[in-house]
């Protein structure tokens, strides 16, 4: 399965999503994470050598993809409309992360206007804790527009920053009681990714 993670706006958890989907898919079959972002954030996350799956840049992707059953691609931020069509055509599912704030939602809606509804699914990320209702409000708004949306969403948790610093997926962060809760968010999303199209 080829999963592309793409976003018109930075800071919405694109690399975090790509990395955790790769970690989840690795538990199903050999997985490769291709870092196509100019910031090389996924390669930086992987640099400590603590990940169970391989991470490479796009120049090495063809060579390394031969050994992988699943490929996750972390794309450059803000792809052009032409690039977007190419990215969507080259994967089984495009995951479009967005935080529930107005600016991120606006950028995401501009992006998905150019996509076929069968090719993508929106993932709400950085959802603040209650009593803040912005996550629920965003979900209702997207559902009312009948846009394809993951039923699971990703909570805004500090443990994701710790995971990046330690170079591990969030479920491997020791001594933080929120690590299991954070991983469960991506586990549910991973289940939906694997079941996509069934």
Z-matrix of the N, CA and C atoms (Angstrom, degrees):
N
C 1 1.457
C 2 1.525 1 109.37
N 3 1.322 2 116.24 1 137.62
C 4 1.462 3 121.20 2 177.09
C 5 1.526 4 108.52 3 -112.07
N 6 1.339 5 115.19 4 121.16
C 7 1.460 6 121.83 5 -179.04
C 8 1.520 7 107.84 6 -118.37
N 9 1.321 8 116.66 7 127.03
C 10 1.461 9 122.00 8 177.24
C 11 1.522 10 108.30 9 -109.18
N 12 1.333 11 116.31 10 135.33
C 13 1.466 12 121.15 11 177.09
C 14 1.524 13 106.80 12 -111.88
N 15 1.332 14 117.00 13 118.50
C 16 1.463 15 120.92 14 -173.08
C 17 1.520 16 111.24 15 -138.98
N 18 1.338 17 114.82 16 150.20
C 19 1.462 18 120.18 17 -178.40
C 20 1.518 19 109.94 18 -155.54
N 21 1.340 20 116.85 19 144.18
C 22 1.461 21 121.23 20 174.09
C 23 1.524 22 111.37 21 -79.13
N 24 1.340 23 116.90 22 -19.93
C 25 1.470 24 120.58 23 -174.72
C 26 1.519 25 109.72 24 -119.82
N 27 1.333 26 116.35 25 138.77
C 28 1.463 27 120.36 26 174.84
C 29 1.522 28 110.86 27 -78.04
N 30 1.329 29 115.93 28 166.91
C 31 1.461 30 120.69 29 174.76
C 32 1.509 31 115.38 30 75.74
N 33 1.339 32 117.49 31 20.22
C 34 1.468 33 119.68 32 -179.00
C 35 1.538 34 111.93 33 -110.45
N 36 1.333 35 116.64 34 12.83
C 37 1.470 36 118.93 35 177.04
C 38 1.511 37 113.98 36 86.95
N 39 1.339 38 117.45 37 26.83
C 40 1.462 39 120.19 38 -177.44
C 41 1.539 40 111.51 39 -63.98
N 42 1.328 41 116.37 40 -52.54
C 43 1.475 42 119.35 41 -178.64
C 44 1.531 43 110.72 42 -67.59
N 45 1.317 44 117.53 43 -40.25
C 46 1.469 45 121.01 44 177.37
C 47 1.526 46 110.00 45 -57.97
N 48 1.326 47 116.12 46 -41.73
C 49 1.464 48 120.75 47 178.80
C 50 1.520 49 111.02 48 -66.28
N 51 1.339 50 117.28 49 -47.37
C 52 1.466 51 120.63 50 -179.78
C 53 1.530 52 110.63 51 -58.58
N 54 1.320 53 116.07 52 -44.99
C 55 1.463 54 119.85 53 -177.52
C 56 1.524 55 111.81 54 -65.78
N 57 1.314 56 117.40 55 -42.28
C 58 1.466 57 119.41 56 -177.71
C 59 1.529 58 112.22 57 -74.73
N 60 1.324 59 117.33 58 -30.78
C 61 1.468 60 118.45 59 173.24
C 62 1.530 61 110.11 60 -66.85
N 63 1.336 62 116.56 61 -38.82
C 64 1.468 63 119.68 62 176.76
C 65 1.531 64 110.28 63 -63.26
N 66 1.323 65 117.31 64 -41.81
C 67 1.470 66 120.95 65 178.75
C 68 1.525 67 110.54 66 -62.14
N 69 1.330 68 116.07 67 -41.84
C 70 1.464 69 119.95 68 178.64
C 71 1.530 70 110.76 69 -66.05
N 72 1.334 71 117.63 70 -48.43
C 73 1.461 72 121.20 71 -176.85
C 74 1.525 73 112.07 72 -65.24
N 75 1.338 74 116.91 73 -29.28
C 76 1.469 75 120.75 74 177.16
C 77 1.529 76 111.06 75 -60.17
N 78 1.332 77 116.82 76 -29.78
C 79 1.468 78 119.46 77 178.42
C 80 1.535 79 111.27 78 -72.01
N 81 1.329 80 116.81 79 -14.51
C 82 1.459 81 121.72 80 177.53
C 83 1.528 82 111.43 81 -95.51
N 84 1.334 83 116.89 82 -42.69
C 85 1.470 84 121.99 83 -176.79
C 86 1.530 85 108.33 84 -166.87
N 87 1.355 86 118.13 85 162.77
C 88 1.470 87 120.01 86 -179.80
C 89 1.528 88 111.65 87 -52.98
N 90 1.332 89 115.16 88 131.17
C 91 1.466 90 121.83 89 -172.53
C 92 1.517 91 110.34 90 -128.49
N 93 1.326 92 115.84 91 142.04
C 94 1.459 93 123.54 92 175.98
C 95 1.520 94 108.41 93 -118.45
N 96 1.326 95 116.41 94 132.77
C 97 1.462 96 121.62 95 172.68
C 98 1.525 97 107.86 96 -104.87
N 99 1.318 98 116.05 97 119.82
C 100 1.465 99 121.66 98 179.50
C 101 1.523 100 108.42 99 -99.49
N 102 1.328 101 116.37 100 119.87
C 103 1.467 102 121.62 101 -179.31
C 104 1.520 103 108.77 102 -92.45
N 105 1.322 104 115.67 103 101.14
C 106 1.454 105 120.84 104 178.78
C 107 1.512 106 113.09 105 -100.82
N 108 1.353 107 116.82 106 1.78
C 109 1.460 108 120.49 107 -178.90
C 110 1.527 109 109.51 108 -80.66
N 111 1.317 110 116.76 109 137.93
C 112 1.465 111 120.70 110 -179.43
C 113 1.524 112 112.31 111 -61.58
N 114 1.325 113 117.94 112 -26.98
C 115 1.470 114 121.09 113 178.42
C 116 1.525 115 112.80 114 -72.18
N 117 1.341 116 116.48 115 -17.42
C 118 1.475 117 121.74 116 -179.70
C 119 1.539 118 111.81 117 55.85
N 120 1.331 119 116.18 118 38.26
C 121 1.465 120 120.45 119 -177.76
C 122 1.518 121 112.65 120 -65.78
N 123 1.341 122 117.36 121 -38.25
C 124 1.466 123 119.62 122 -179.70
C 125 1.533 124 110.35 123 -67.17
N 126 1.325 125 117.00 124 -40.93
C 127 1.474 126 120.04 125 177.21
C 128 1.521 127 110.87 126 -64.14
N 129 1.325 128 116.49 127 -36.81
C 130 1.469 129 120.29 128 177.10
C 131 1.528 130 109.88 129 -65.00
N 132 1.333 131 116.98 130 -43.53
C 133 1.471 132 122.10 131 178.18
C 134 1.535 133 109.57 132 -59.47
N 135 1.326 134 115.48 133 -38.49
C 136 1.473 135 120.77 134 -176.67
C 137 1.525 136 113.31 135 -81.05
N 138 1.338 137 117.70 136 -10.67
C 139 1.466 138 120.88 137 -169.51
C 140 1.529 139 114.25 138 -63.57
N 141 1.322 140 117.47 139 -21.05
C 142 1.478 141 119.56 140 178.69
C 143 1.528 142 112.49 141 -79.38
N 144 1.333 143 116.32 142 -8.55
C 145 1.467 144 120.07 143 175.80
C 146 1.512 145 114.96 144 76.36
N 147 1.341 146 117.28 145 25.21
C 148 1.466 147 120.73 146 -175.76
C 149 1.531 148 114.24 147 -103.75
N 150 1.326 149 117.39 148 6.77
C 151 1.465 150 119.41 149 -176.80
C 152 1.525 151 110.76 150 -95.43
N 153 1.321 152 116.08 151 146.00
C 154 1.476 153 121.65 152 -177.25
C 155 1.523 154 111.98 153 -82.47
N 156 1.321 155 118.07 154 -7.56
C 157 1.460 156 122.47 155 -178.54
C 158 1.525 157 108.30 156 -122.31
N 159 1.324 158 115.47 157 163.34
C 160 1.461 159 120.54 158 -178.33
C 161 1.520 160 110.96 159 -86.40
N 162 1.333 161 115.63 160 144.04
C 163 1.458 162 122.50 161 175.00
C 164 1.521 163 106.95 162 -124.79
N 165 1.338 164 116.78 163 132.16
C 166 1.467 165 120.35 164 177.89
C 167 1.518 166 109.22 165 -142.25
N 168 1.341 167 116.73 166 167.58
C 169 1.460 168 118.07 167 173.41
C 170 1.525 169 109.30 168 -87.74
N 171 1.340 170 116.24 169 171.66
C 172 1.470 171 119.09 170 -171.78
C 173 1.525 172 112.41 171 -65.72
N 174 1.327 173 117.18 172 -24.52
C 175 1.473 174 119.24 173 179.82
C 176 1.531 175 111.61 174 -67.40
N 177 1.329 176 117.10 175 -25.55
C 178 1.473 177 121.92 176 -179.50
C 179 1.526 178 112.67 177 -99.65
N 180 1.327 179 116.79 178 -0.39
C 181 1.464 180 120.54 179 -169.73
C 182 1.525 181 113.37 180 -62.64
N 183 1.328 182 117.39 181 -41.59
C 184 1.468 183 119.68 182 -176.73
C 185 1.526 184 110.18 183 -61.11
N 186 1.316 185 116.43 184 -45.85
C 187 1.469 186 121.03 185 -179.72
C 188 1.531 187 111.38 186 -60.31
N 189 1.333 188 115.98 187 -49.68
C 190 1.471 189 119.50 188 -173.56
C 191 1.531 190 113.37 189 -78.19
N 192 1.329 191 117.14 190 -22.08
C 193 1.466 192 119.31 191 -176.55
C 194 1.525 193 112.41 192 -68.39
N 195 1.324 194 117.55 193 -19.67
C 196 1.473 195 120.23 194 179.62
C 197 1.528 196 112.03 195 -59.98
N 198 1.340 197 115.87 196 -29.14
C 199 1.467 198 119.76 197 -175.99
C 200 1.528 199 112.63 198 -93.52
N 201 1.329 200 117.14 199 -0.81
C 202 1.465 201 120.22 200 -173.52
C 203 1.519 202 111.90 201 -109.50
N 204 1.311 203 115.48 202 140.74
C 205 1.467 204 120.37 203 173.12
C 206 1.525 205 110.93 204 -91.01
N 207 1.338 206 115.01 205 -30.87
C 208 1.469 207 121.04 206 176.15
C 209 1.529 208 108.38 207 -118.44
N 210 1.330 209 116.17 208 140.64
C 211 1.460 210 121.76 209 175.86
C 212 1.530 211 107.83 210 -128.99
N 213 1.332 212 115.22 211 128.21
C 214 1.461 213 121.27 212 175.37
C 215 1.527 214 106.66 213 -113.43
N 216 1.333 215 116.80 214 131.16
C 217 1.458 216 121.12 215 -177.70
C 218 1.530 217 109.25 216 -115.55
N 219 1.338 218 115.12 217 120.06
C 220 1.466 219 121.84 218 173.03
C 221 1.523 220 106.31 219 -91.73
N 222 1.320 221 116.97 220 107.92
C 223 1.465 222 121.68 221 -171.17
C 224 1.528 223 111.45 222 -84.16
N 225 1.329 224 116.48 223 165.71
C 226 1.467 225 119.17 224 171.05
C 227 1.529 226 109.85 225 -63.32
N 228 1.325 227 116.55 226 146.67
C 229 1.467 228 119.70 227 176.13
C 230 1.527 229 109.59 228 -66.72
N 231 1.310 230 115.57 229 153.69
C 232 1.460 231 123.67 230 176.06
C 233 1.534 232 113.84 231 52.44
N 234 1.333 233 118.30 232 58.83
C 235 1.469 234 119.28 233 176.41
C 236 1.528 235 110.49 234 -66.45
N 237 1.326 236 116.45 235 152.14
C 238 1.465 237 120.07 236 175.28
C 239 1.533 238 108.83 237 -72.55
N 240 1.318 239 116.79 238 168.11
C 241 1.465 240 121.35 239 179.12
C 242 1.532 241 109.76 240 -60.34
N 243 1.327 242 116.80 241 -39.76
C 244 1.474 243 120.81 242 179.34
C 245 1.533 244 110.74 243 -65.28
N 246 1.336 245 115.19 244 -44.71
C 247 1.472 246 119.63 245 178.49
C 248 1.522 247 110.68 246 -62.05
N 249 1.321 248 115.86 247 -38.71
C 250 1.461 249 121.46 248 -179.35
C 251 1.526 250 111.11 249 -59.46
N 252 1.326 251 116.32 250 -45.77
C 253 1.467 252 120.65 251 179.52
C 254 1.524 253 110.36 252 -62.40
N 255 1.329 254 116.90 253 -40.78
C 256 1.466 255 121.20 254 178.86
C 257 1.522 256 110.79 255 -65.21
N 258 1.335 257 116.51 256 -44.68
C 259 1.471 258 121.17 257 179.73
C 260 1.529 259 110.92 258 -61.94
N 261 1.328 260 116.32 259 -44.98
C 262 1.465 261 120.54 260 -178.66
C 263 1.526 262 110.91 261 -64.67
N 264 1.338 263 116.35 262 -38.10
C 265 1.461 264 120.00 263 -179.68
C 266 1.517 265 113.61 264 -72.33
N 267 1.333 266 116.60 265 -17.37
C 268 1.460 267 120.11 266 -175.97
C 269 1.513 268 115.05 267 -99.86
N 270 1.333 269 117.80 268 11.98
C 271 1.470 270 119.19 269 -178.50
C 272 1.529 271 110.62 270 -138.87
N 273 1.322 272 114.87 271 166.23
C 274 1.467 273 120.81 272 175.76
C 275 1.526 274 111.13 273 -81.65
N 276 1.336 275 116.20 274 -29.71
C 277 1.461 276 120.53 275 -179.77
C 278 1.526 277 108.87 276 -154.65
N 279 1.335 278 115.83 277 133.10
C 280 1.459 279 120.41 278 171.67
C 281 1.527 280 108.00 279 -101.85
N 282 1.324 281 115.24 280 123.78
C 283 1.465 282 121.58 281 176.32
C 284 1.529 283 106.70 282 -95.55
N 285 1.335 284 116.25 283 125.59
C 286 1.459 285 122.14 284 -177.30
C 287 1.526 286 108.62 285 -114.49
N 288 1.342 287 117.35 286 96.81
C 289 1.463 288 119.16 287 -179.83
C 290 1.524 289 111.36 288 -78.21
N 291 1.319 290 115.97 289 145.21
C 292 1.462 291 121.42 290 173.18
C 293 1.517 292 109.18 291 -151.26
N 294 1.316 293 116.38 292 139.61
C 295 1.454 294 119.62 293 169.36
C 296 1.530 295 107.44 294 -78.85
N 297 1.347 296 117.70 295 162.55
C 298 1.464 297 118.74 296 -173.46
C 299 1.524 298 115.29 297 -81.95
N 300 1.345 299 118.17 298 5.54
C 301 1.468 300 118.74 299 -179.59
C 302 1.529 301 110.77 300 -76.57
N 303 1.322 302 115.90 301 161.10
C 304 1.467 303 121.46 302 -171.38
C 305 1.527 304 112.82 303 -61.96
N 306 1.334 305 118.57 304 -41.60
C 307 1.462 306 120.86 305 -177.46
C 308 1.526 307 111.43 306 -65.43
N 309 1.329 308 116.15 307 -45.32
C 310 1.471 309 120.04 308 -179.97
C 311 1.520 310 110.49 309 -66.30
N 312 1.322 311 117.12 310 -42.58
C 313 1.464 312 120.60 311 179.73
C 314 1.529 313 110.47 312 -63.43
N 315 1.334 314 116.74 313 -40.14
C 316 1.461 315 120.19 314 179.01
C 317 1.519 316 111.77 315 -62.36
N 318 1.347 317 116.66 316 -44.42
C 319 1.469 318 121.04 317 178.70
C 320 1.526 319 110.71 318 -64.09
N 321 1.327 320 116.41 319 -40.95
C 322 1.469 321 120.31 320 -179.97
C 323 1.533 322 110.66 321 -64.66
N 324 1.332 323 117.44 322 -41.67
C 325 1.466 324 120.27 323 -179.81
C 326 1.531 325 110.99 324 -65.18
N 327 1.336 326 116.98 325 -36.94
C 328 1.472 327 120.20 326 174.65
C 329 1.526 328 110.54 327 -60.78
N 330 1.319 329 115.72 328 -40.10
C 331 1.460 330 121.20 329 -177.06
C 332 1.529 331 111.39 330 -68.12
N 333 1.329 332 117.13 331 -48.55
C 334 1.470 333 119.20 332 -173.09
C 335 1.532 334 112.62 333 -73.59
N 336 1.332 335 117.20 334 -13.68
C 337 1.471 336 120.10 335 172.78
C 338 1.530 337 110.96 336 -56.77
N 339 1.324 338 116.03 337 -27.97
C 340 1.463 339 121.49 338 -175.17
C 341 1.526 340 112.82 339 -97.49
N 342 1.332 341 116.81 340 8.89
C 343 1.465 342 120.63 341 -177.03
C 344 1.517 343 110.97 342 -117.84
N 345 1.306 344 115.70 343 148.15
C 346 1.460 345 122.33 344 172.71
C 347 1.527 346 107.76 345 -75.70
N 348 1.323 347 117.13 346 133.58
C 349 1.468 348 121.49 347 -175.81
C 350 1.529 349 113.43 348 -59.43
N 351 1.330 350 117.50 349 -20.72
C 352 1.476 351 120.17 350 179.15
C 353 1.522 352 112.05 351 -77.87
N 354 1.344 353 117.52 352 -14.28
C 355 1.465 354 119.90 353 -170.49
C 356 1.523 355 113.80 354 -99.32
N 357 1.336 356 118.22 355 -12.25
C 358 1.468 357 119.21 356 -174.25
C 359 1.521 358 112.09 357 -137.73
N 360 1.343 359 113.61 358 165.38
C 361 1.455 360 121.33 359 173.95
C 362 1.528 361 107.41 360 -145.53
N 363 1.318 362 116.53 361 134.91
C 364 1.470 363 122.20 362 -177.79
C 365 1.526 364 109.26 363 -86.65
N 366 1.331 365 115.51 364 136.49
C 367 1.466 366 121.76 365 177.98
C 368 1.525 367 108.92 366 -119.29
N 369 1.320 368 116.47 367 117.86
C 370 1.469 369 120.60 368 175.31
C 371 1.533 370 108.59 369 -76.83
N 372 1.338 371 115.42 370 124.78
C 373 1.463 372 121.91 371 -178.46
C 374 1.523 373 109.79 372 -123.24
N 375 1.326 374 115.61 373 167.90
C 376 1.464 375 121.86 374 176.96
C 377 1.527 376 111.53 375 52.36
N 378 1.335 377 115.25 376 38.66
C 379 1.467 378 120.80 377 -178.94
C 380 1.535 379 108.33 378 -74.80
N 381 1.343 380 117.22 379 120.46
C 382 1.469 381 119.30 380 -176.50
C 383 1.525 382 111.95 381 -71.61
N 384 1.343 383 115.50 382 156.84
C 385 1.470 384 119.17 383 -178.90
C 386 1.525 385 111.27 384 -69.88
N 387 1.320 386 114.92 385 159.89
C 388 1.452 387 119.95 386 174.35
C 389 1.517 388 108.66 387 -67.64
N 390 1.341 389 119.17 388 151.78
C 391 1.468 390 127.30 389 15.73
C 392 1.537 391 114.70 390 -81.92
N 393 1.335 392 118.65 391 0.36
C 394 1.466 393 120.17 392 178.08
C 395 1.533 394 109.16 393 -58.78
N 396 1.319 395 116.09 394 130.47
C 397 1.475 396 121.79 395 -175.54
C 398 1.523 397 113.85 396 -103.62
N 399 1.341 398 117.63 397 6.42
C 400 1.468 399 118.85 398 -171.21
C 401 1.528 400 112.49 399 -62.25
N 402 1.327 401 118.08 400 -34.00
C 403 1.463 402 120.47 401 178.09
C 404 1.517 403 111.86 402 -63.75
N 405 1.340 404 115.37 403 -46.95
C 406 1.468 405 119.65 404 179.56
C 407 1.533 406 111.05 405 -66.00
N 408 1.340 407 115.82 406 -39.36
C 409 1.471 408 119.87 407 179.01
C 410 1.527 409 110.77 408 -62.53
N 411 1.337 410 116.08 409 -44.14
C 412 1.471 411 120.24 410 -179.93
C 413 1.525 412 110.28 411 -63.69
N 414 1.322 413 116.68 412 -42.20
C 415 1.467 414 120.26 413 -179.60
C 416 1.532 415 110.64 414 -61.82
N 417 1.331 416 116.62 415 -45.19
C 418 1.474 417 120.28 416 178.98
C 419 1.531 418 111.09 417 -61.48
N 420 1.341 419 115.80 418 -41.60
C 421 1.474 420 119.81 419 -178.93
C 422 1.529 421 110.63 420 -63.66
N 423 1.326 422 117.10 421 -43.06
C 424 1.468 423 120.75 422 -179.45
C 425 1.524 424 111.16 423 -68.33
N 426 1.331 425 115.95 424 -39.35
C 427 1.472 426 119.90 425 178.09
C 428 1.524 427 110.81 426 -64.96
N 429 1.332 428 116.51 427 -37.27
C 430 1.471 429 119.59 428 -179.70
C 431 1.535 430 110.98 429 -67.00
N 432 1.337 431 116.37 430 -27.67
C 433 1.471 432 121.31 431 176.27
C 434 1.530 433 111.68 432 -84.71
N 435 1.337 434 115.52 433 -1.66
C 436 1.474 435 122.84 434 -179.30
C 437 1.527 436 112.30 435 57.07
N 438 1.332 437 115.25 436 39.08
C 439 1.463 438 120.79 437 176.54
C 440 1.532 439 109.38 438 -88.02
N 441 1.335 440 118.01 439 145.30
C 442 1.471 441 119.91 440 179.94
C 443 1.530 442 110.47 441 -67.61
N 444 1.323 443 115.68 442 124.30
C 445 1.463 444 121.96 443 -171.21
C 446 1.524 445 109.56 444 -137.17
N 447 1.331 446 116.44 445 135.75
C 448 1.464 447 119.30 446 172.22
C 449 1.514 448 109.26 447 -63.92
N 450 1.327 449 117.18 448 140.37
C 451 1.462 450 118.73 449 177.35
C 452 1.526 451 110.35 450 -73.03
N 453 1.333 452 117.21 451 -29.34
C 454 1.463 453 121.04 452 175.43
C 455 1.526 454 109.55 453 -85.31
N 456 1.333 455 116.22 454 153.05
C 457 1.462 456 120.33 455 173.85
C 458 1.528 457 108.37 456 -133.83
N 459 1.327 458 116.15 457 167.98
C 460 1.462 459 121.59 458 -175.06
C 461 1.521 460 109.53 459 -107.67
N 462 1.312 461 115.60 460 123.47
C 463 1.459 462 120.46 461 -178.69
C 464 1.524 463 111.45 462 -75.93
N 465 1.314 464 116.09 463 151.48
C 466 1.474 465 121.60 464 174.78
C 467 1.535 466 107.49 465 -81.02
N 468 1.330 467 116.16 466 105.88
C 469 1.457 468 121.80 467 -176.39
C 470 1.521 469 110.36 468 -134.08
N 471 1.327 470 116.31 469 138.15
C 472 1.465 471 121.92 470 -179.45
C 473 1.526 472 112.19 471 -63.90
N 474 1.319 473 117.33 472 -24.13
C 475 1.462 474 120.39 473 -176.05
C 476 1.530 475 111.72 474 -62.92
N 477 1.324 476 118.86 475 -23.67
C 478 1.462 477 120.35 476 176.32
C 479 1.532 478 110.64 477 -64.79
N 480 1.347 479 117.08 478 -36.40
C 481 1.465 480 120.31 479 177.33
C 482 1.527 481 110.38 480 -66.21
N 483 1.327 482 116.44 481 -39.88
C 484 1.472 483 120.09 482 177.39
C 485 1.525 484 110.22 483 -61.60
N 486 1.332 485 116.41 484 -41.84
C 487 1.466 486 120.80 485 -179.61
C 488 1.525 487 110.56 486 -59.86
N 489 1.328 488 116.68 487 -43.52
C 490 1.467 489 120.31 488 179.57
C 491 1.522 490 110.76 489 -63.84
N 492 1.326 491 117.10 490 -42.19
C 493 1.471 492 120.85 491 179.54
C 494 1.527 493 111.74 492 -63.80
N 495 1.332 494 116.15 493 -37.46
C 496 1.467 495 120.91 494 -178.47
C 497 1.527 496 112.49 495 -84.36
N 498 1.338 497 117.22 496 -12.25
C 499 1.460 498 120.48 497 -179.60
C 500 1.511 499 113.88 498 72.07
N 501 1.333 500 116.18 499 35.65
C 502 1.471 501 121.53 500 -178.97
C 503 1.526 502 109.38 501 -133.93
N 504 1.344 503 117.47 502 160.65
C 505 1.472 504 118.89 503 167.85
C 506 1.531 505 108.55 504 -66.36
N 507 1.302 506 115.75 505 159.01
C 508 1.464 507 120.42 506 -172.04
C 509 1.534 508 112.80 507 -61.89
N 510 1.335 509 117.56 508 -28.83
C 511 1.472 510 119.03 509 -179.12
C 512 1.525 511 112.28 510 -71.25
N 513 1.336 512 118.14 511 -9.69
C 514 1.461 513 121.12 512 178.81
C 515 1.528 514 113.19 513 -102.10
N 516 1.331 515 117.09 514 5.90
C 517 1.466 516 120.52 515 175.30
C 518 1.524 517 107.50 516 -75.40
N 519 1.316 518 115.82 517 121.94
C 520 1.476 519 120.76 518 -177.24
C 521 1.531 520 110.38 519 -88.12
N 522 1.320 521 115.16 520 145.86
C 523 1.460 522 120.82 521 171.23
C 524 1.516 523 115.51 522 75.33
N 525 1.311 524 117.81 523 16.82
C 526 1.463 525 120.66 524 176.57
C 527 1.522 526 107.32 525 -125.06
N 528 1.312 527 116.27 526 115.80
C 529 1.470 528 120.39 527 -174.01
C 530 1.527 529 112.39 528 -66.06
N 531 1.338 530 117.04 529 -15.56
C 532 1.459 531 119.69 530 -179.08
C 533 1.528 532 112.69 531 -87.12
N 534 1.329 533 118.11 532 -6.87
C 535 1.472 534 119.38 533 -175.27
C 536 1.527 535 111.61 534 -63.45
N 537 1.330 536 117.16 535 -39.54
C 538 1.466 537 120.57 536 178.73
C 539 1.518 538 112.08 537 -67.56
N 540 1.326 539 116.52 538 -38.12
C 541 1.469 540 121.11 539 178.86
C 542 1.531 541 109.77 540 -66.22
N 543 1.335 542 115.79 541 -43.15
C 544 1.470 543 120.68 542 179.33
C 545 1.529 544 110.58 543 -62.75
N 546 1.337 545 116.80 544 -43.45
C 547 1.463 546 120.26 545 179.95
C 548 1.523 547 111.20 546 -64.49
N 549 1.328 548 117.00 547 -38.02
C 550 1.467 549 120.67 548 -179.50
C 551 1.527 550 111.07 549 -59.52
N 552 1.338 551 117.33 550 -35.07
C 553 1.478 552 120.41 551 176.12
C 554 1.523 553 109.56 552 -57.31
N 555 1.344 554 116.91 553 -50.44
C 556 1.470 555 119.93 554 -177.73
C 557 1.526 556 112.35 555 -74.67
N 558 1.317 557 117.89 556 -26.85
C 559 1.460 558 119.37 557 176.49
C 560 1.526 559 109.53 558 -63.42
N 561 1.324 560 116.29 559 -43.80
C 562 1.467 561 120.11 560 178.96
C 563 1.528 562 111.17 561 -63.50
N 564 1.333 563 116.72 562 -41.38
C 565 1.468 564 120.55 563 177.53
C 566 1.526 565 109.75 564 -63.74
N 567 1.338 566 116.57 565 -43.39
C 568 1.463 567 121.26 566 178.61
C 569 1.519 568 112.35 567 -58.74
N 570 1.331 569 116.73 568 -41.16
C 571 1.469 570 120.64 569 176.27
C 572 1.534 571 110.05 570 -58.51
N 573 1.325 572 115.92 571 -44.31
C 574 1.472 573 119.85 572 -179.49
C 575 1.533 574 111.00 573 -65.63
N 576 1.337 575 116.22 574 -37.51
C 577 1.474 576 119.59 575 178.32
C 578 1.528 577 110.24 576 -62.54
N 579 1.324 578 116.32 577 -48.22
C 580 1.475 579 119.80 578 -178.75
C 581 1.529 580 112.25 579 -63.58
N 582 1.332 581 116.70 580 -31.41
C 583 1.465 582 120.86 581 -178.79
C 584 1.524 583 113.08 582 -88.53
N 585 1.350 584 116.96 583 -0.06
C 586 1.467 585 120.69 584 -178.03
C 587 1.530 586 109.68 585 -62.20
N 588 1.312 587 114.38 586 132.49
C 589 1.460 588 119.71 587 176.94
C 590 1.515 589 114.57 588 84.44
N 591 1.343 590 117.76 589 -2.77
C 592 1.474 591 118.88 590 179.25
C 593 1.520 592 110.14 591 -81.39
